[in-house]
């Protein structure tokens, strides 16, 4: 690559929020998937690099691919842009659904724990001297507390665990994807 071409490429890289240099369009996709760009699995390396680059960025991202000018193919680029947006939207929706399921299940388990604890309190109040009541208390109290804490943990930690991935996919789903070229 000539010094002028290198300067041109570096200038384009500095102007974009997330710039990735590609040797070919195939760099975006898995080497093991021979299907067309509409169905092909995205490369793990590409997703990892995009996630790393997007970590500190806010919404309204621009994802720029730098390609050698001689490989320019507008039809492929249109397919790739559609495939990327579809992928990011799909995973954003899946993570949102997963997060709401975790939170919903956590709330349900915590409510069950409160119910078990309330049952233990009622048994303790009304049946103080019964052996059966003592056995029920031994079972209900720990089960109630465990359910409360486990349910609340699911609500707070479960939603937190997927929030970083969700933020990445949300950013990328709305990112402007462009292809720029440099001379080789």
MOZIJO-V523918 format. One record per residue. N is the residue number from 0. RES is the residue in three letters. OMEGA is omega in whole degrees, -180 to 180 (none if undefined). Layout:
# MOZIJO-V523918
n=N res=RES omega=OMEGA
n=N res=RES omega=OMEGA
This chain:
# MOZIJO-V523918
n=0 res=UNK omega=-179
n=1 res=UNK omega=-180
n=2 res=UNK omega=179
n=3 res=UNK omega=179
n=4 res=UNK omega=178
n=5 res=UNK omega=178
n=6 res=UNK omega=178
n=7 res=UNK omega=-180
n=8 res=UNK omega=180
n=9 res=UNK omega=178
n=10 res=UNK omega=178
n=11 res=UNK omega=179
n=12 res=UNK omega=-179
n=13 res=UNK omega=-176
n=14 res=UNK omega=-174
n=15 res=UNK omega=178
n=16 res=UNK omega=176
n=17 res=UNK omega=180
n=18 res=UNK omega=177
n=19 res=UNK omega=-180
n=20 res=UNK omega=-179
n=21 res=UNK omega=172
n=22 res=UNK omega=177
n=23 res=UNK omega=177
n=24 res=UNK omega=-179
n=25 res=UNK omega=179
n=26 res=UNK omega=-179
n=27 res=UNK omega=-172
n=28 res=UNK omega=179
n=29 res=UNK omega=178
n=30 res=UNK omega=-175
n=31 res=UNK omega=-177
n=32 res=UNK omega=-176
n=33 res=UNK omega=-176
n=34 res=UNK omega=180
n=35 res=UNK omega=-177
n=36 res=UNK omega=-179
n=37 res=UNK omega=-174
n=38 res=UNK omega=-171
n=39 res=UNK omega=179
n=40 res=UNK omega=178
n=41 res=UNK omega=-180
n=42 res=UNK omega=176
n=43 res=UNK omega=179
n=44 res=UNK omega=178
n=45 res=UNK omega=-179
n=46 res=UNK omega=179
n=47 res=UNK omega=180
n=48 res=UNK omega=178
n=49 res=UNK omega=179
n=50 res=UNK omega=179
n=51 res=UNK omega=-178
n=52 res=UNK omega=-176
n=53 res=UNK omega=-173
n=54 res=UNK omega=-176
n=55 res=UNK omega=-177
n=56 res=UNK omega=176
n=57 res=UNK omega=180
n=58 res=UNK omega=-177
n=59 res=UNK omega=-178
n=60 res=UNK omega=169
n=61 res=UNK omega=177
n=62 res=UNK omega=-176
n=63 res=UNK omega=175
n=64 res=UNK omega=177
n=65 res=UNK omega=-176
n=66 res=UNK omega=170
n=67 res=UNK omega=-175
n=68 res=UNK omega=-177
n=69 res=UNK omega=-179
n=70 res=UNK omega=-177
n=71 res=UNK omega=177
n=72 res=UNK omega=-175
n=73 res=UNK omega=180
n=74 res=UNK omega=178
n=75 res=UNK omega=-179
n=76 res=UNK omega=178
n=77 res=UNK omega=178
n=78 res=UNK omega=-179
n=79 res=UNK omega=178
n=80 res=UNK omega=179
n=81 res=UNK omega=-179
n=82 res=UNK omega=180
n=83 res=UNK omega=179
n=84 res=UNK omega=178
n=85 res=UNK omega=-180
n=86 res=UNK omega=-177
n=87 res=UNK omega=177
n=88 res=UNK omega=-179
n=89 res=UNK omega=-178
n=90 res=UNK omega=175
n=91 res=UNK omega=179
n=92 res=UNK omega=180
n=93 res=UNK omega=179
n=94 res=UNK omega=178
n=95 res=UNK omega=179
n=96 res=UNK omega=179
n=97 res=UNK omega=-180
n=98 res=UNK omega=-180
n=99 res=UNK omega=176
n=100 res=UNK omega=178
n=101 res=UNK omega=-180
n=102 res=UNK omega=179
n=103 res=UNK omega=178
n=104 res=UNK omega=178
n=105 res=UNK omega=178
n=106 res=UNK omega=180
n=107 res=UNK omega=-180
n=108 res=UNK omega=178
n=109 res=UNK omega=178
n=110 res=UNK omega=176
n=111 res=UNK omega=178
n=112 res=UNK omega=177
n=113 res=UNK omega=178
n=114 res=UNK omega=179
n=115 res=UNK omega=178
n=116 res=UNK omega=177
n=117 res=UNK omega=177
n=118 res=UNK omega=178
n=119 res=UNK omega=179
n=120 res=UNK omega=179
n=121 res=UNK omega=179
n=122 res=UNK omega=179
n=123 res=UNK omega=-178
n=124 res=UNK omega=-173
n=125 res=UNK omega=-174
n=126 res=UNK omega=-173
n=127 res=UNK omega=-171
n=128 res=UNK omega=-177
n=129 res=UNK omega=176
n=130 res=UNK omega=178
n=131 res=UNK omega=178
n=132 res=UNK omega=179
n=133 res=UNK omega=178
n=134 res=UNK omega=179
n=135 res=UNK omega=178
n=136 res=UNK omega=179
n=137 res=UNK omega=179
n=138 res=UNK omega=-172
n=139 res=UNK omega=-176
n=140 res=UNK omega=179
n=141 res=UNK omega=179
n=142 res=UNK omega=179
n=143 res=UNK omega=-180
n=144 res=UNK omega=178
n=145 res=UNK omega=-179
n=146 res=UNK omega=179
n=147 res=UNK omega=-177
n=148 res=UNK omega=180
n=149 res=UNK omega=179
n=150 res=UNK omega=179
n=151 res=UNK omega=176
n=152 res=UNK omega=178
n=153 res=UNK omega=-180
n=154 res=UNK omega=-174
n=155 res=UNK omega=-178
n=156 res=UNK omega=-179
n=157 res=UNK omega=180
n=158 res=UNK omega=-180
n=159 res=UNK omega=-177
n=160 res=UNK omega=-177
n=161 res=UNK omega=-175
n=162 res=UNK omega=178
n=163 res=UNK omega=177
n=164 res=UNK omega=179
n=165 res=UNK omega=179
n=166 res=UNK omega=178
n=167 res=UNK omega=-177
n=168 res=UNK omega=177
n=169 res=UNK omega=178
n=170 res=UNK omega=-175
n=171 res=UNK omega=180
n=172 res=UNK omega=-179
n=173 res=UNK omega=-178
n=174 res=UNK omega=173
n=175 res=UNK omega=-178
n=176 res=UNK omega=-179
n=177 res=UNK omega=174
n=178 res=UNK omega=174
n=179 res=UNK omega=-171
n=180 res=UNK omega=175
n=181 res=UNK omega=179
n=182 res=UNK omega=179
n=183 res=UNK omega=none
